Amino acid sequence: MKIPIVMRPHCALILLLASSILCGCASSGAMVGAGELTIDKLSSDHADIGTIYTRKTGEGIDLAGKVKFKRAVLGVPRDRLLVTVVAPTGRVLYSTYTNYYRYGKPSKKSDTFSFAMSIPVIMPKGSTVRLVNDGSL
C-alpha cells in the first residue's frame, strides 16, 4: 500500500523526533525543564491533548504529539490544532493551525490522532507554546 504523498513530510518529521528522543536529544522535558519553553495544553470538552515532543532546530522548533478524542472517528477529524507562540512579554510571535493525521486503515474508527509541525521562530527564553484543539466532531 502506498502512503499518500501529503503524509510523507509528517512521517519524516515523526521519525526524526522519535530518533532524537531515543538518543536523549529531544523531549519536551529537556526544553521545559531548562526554562526555555512552557507548553500550555488547552483540551476541549471532546478531545485531550496528550504528550508533546519538541526538538530545537536552527530556525525554531519541531513540535509533535498526540490528541485523544472522547469518541472514535472514522477517517480524520474536522478539528484542527491552533498553535500559538507567546513571548514572555505577552506578544504573539507566531500563530497557525495544523491538521491531525493518523496511521493505519482509514476505514477503521480511531480515537487517537497525531500532529507534527515546524515552528519557524527563534523564541526567547521563557516563551510559551499554547496548543488549543479547535472545532467539533
C-alpha positions as CSV (number, residue, x, y, z in Angstrom):
1,M,0.0,0.0,0.0
2,K,1.4,3.4,-1.0
3,I,1.4,6.2,1.6
4,P,-0.2,9.4,0.2
5,I,2.5,12.0,-0.7
6,V,0.9,14.5,1.7
7,M,1.8,12.3,4.7
8,R,5.4,11.8,3.8
9,P,6.7,15.0,5.3
10,H,4.9,14.3,8.6
11,C,6.3,10.8,8.6
12,A,9.8,12.1,8.2
13,L,9.3,14.6,11.0
14,I,7.9,12.0,13.3
15,L,10.8,9.6,12.6
16,L,13.3,12.4,13.2
17,L,11.7,13.3,16.5
18,A,11.5,9.7,17.5
19,S,15.1,9.1,16.8
20,S,16.1,12.2,18.6
21,I,14.1,11.1,21.7
22,L,15.6,7.7,21.7
23,C,19.1,9.3,21.6
24,G,18.1,11.5,24.5
25,C,18.4,14.7,22.5
26,A,14.9,16.0,22.4
27,S,11.8,15.8,24.5
28,S,9.6,18.5,25.9
29,G,11.0,17.8,29.3
30,A,14.5,18.9,28.3
31,M,13.4,22.3,27.0
32,V,10.7,22.8,29.6
33,G,13.0,21.7,32.4
34,A,15.6,24.2,31.4
35,G,13.0,27.0,31.5
36,E,13.4,27.7,27.8
37,L,9.9,26.8,26.9
38,T,6.5,26.3,28.5
39,I,3.9,24.1,26.9
40,D,0.3,25.2,27.6
41,K,-2.2,22.4,26.5
42,L,-5.8,23.5,26.5
43,S,-8.0,20.5,25.8
44,S,-11.6,20.8,24.7
45,D,-14.7,19.1,26.0
46,H,-14.3,16.3,23.4
47,A,-10.5,15.9,23.0
48,D,-7.5,15.8,25.2
49,I,-4.0,16.9,24.1
50,G,-1.5,14.2,25.2
51,T,2.2,14.0,25.2
52,I,4.1,16.7,23.3
53,Y,7.6,16.3,21.9
54,T,9.8,19.2,21.0
55,R,13.2,19.5,19.3
56,K,15.2,22.6,18.9
57,T,16.4,23.5,15.4
58,G,18.4,26.3,13.9
59,E,15.3,28.0,12.7
60,G,12.9,27.4,15.7
61,I,11.5,24.1,17.0
62,D,9.8,21.0,15.7
63,L,6.7,20.0,17.5
64,A,4.8,16.7,17.5
65,G,2.3,15.0,19.7
66,K,-1.0,13.1,20.0
67,V,-4.6,14.1,20.7
68,K,-7.1,11.6,22.0
69,F,-10.8,12.2,21.3
70,K,-13.5,11.1,23.6
71,R,-15.4,9.5,20.6
72,A,-13.8,7.3,17.9
73,V,-13.8,9.0,14.5
74,L,-13.9,7.4,11.0
75,G,-11.3,8.9,8.8
76,V,-9.7,12.2,10.1
77,P,-11.5,14.6,12.4
78,R,-12.6,18.1,11.2
79,D,-10.9,19.6,14.3
80,R,-7.7,21.5,13.9
81,L,-5.0,22.3,16.4
82,L,-4.3,26.0,17.0
83,V,-0.6,26.6,17.8
84,T,0.4,30.0,19.2
85,V,3.8,31.0,20.4
86,V,3.7,33.8,23.0
87,A,6.9,35.7,24.2
88,P,7.4,36.3,27.9
89,T,6.3,39.9,27.3
90,G,2.9,38.6,26.1
91,R,3.4,39.4,22.5
92,V,2.3,36.8,20.0
93,L,5.3,35.7,17.9
94,Y,3.6,33.0,15.7
95,S,0.1,31.5,15.3
96,T,-1.1,28.9,12.9
97,Y,-3.4,25.9,12.6
98,T,-2.3,22.4,11.9
99,N,-4.4,19.3,10.9
100,Y,-4.4,15.9,12.6
101,Y,-3.4,12.7,10.7
102,R,-3.4,9.1,11.6
103,Y,-1.6,5.9,10.7
104,G,-3.5,2.7,9.8
105,K,-6.5,2.0,7.8
106,P,-8.7,5.0,7.0
107,S,-11.8,2.7,7.0
108,K,-11.4,1.9,10.8
109,K,-12.5,4.2,13.5
110,S,-9.9,5.7,15.8
111,D,-9.8,8.0,18.8
112,T,-6.1,8.9,18.7
113,F,-4.5,11.2,16.1
114,S,-1.1,12.7,15.7
115,F,0.2,16.1,14.6
116,A,3.7,17.3,13.6
117,M,4.9,20.7,12.5
118,S,7.8,23.1,12.5
119,I,7.6,26.5,14.1
120,P,10.0,28.8,12.2
121,V,10.5,31.3,15.1
122,I,13.5,31.7,17.3
123,M,11.9,32.0,20.7
124,P,13.3,34.0,23.6
125,K,13.8,32.1,26.9
126,G,10.6,31.7,28.8
127,S,8.3,31.7,25.8
128,T,5.0,29.7,25.8
129,V,3.7,27.4,23.1
130,R,-0.1,27.3,23.5
131,L,-1.9,24.3,21.9
132,V,-5.7,24.5,21.6
133,N,-8.0,21.9,20.0
134,D,-10.3,23.9,17.8
135,G,-13.5,22.5,16.3
136,S,-16.2,19.9,16.9
137,L,-16.8,16.4,15.7
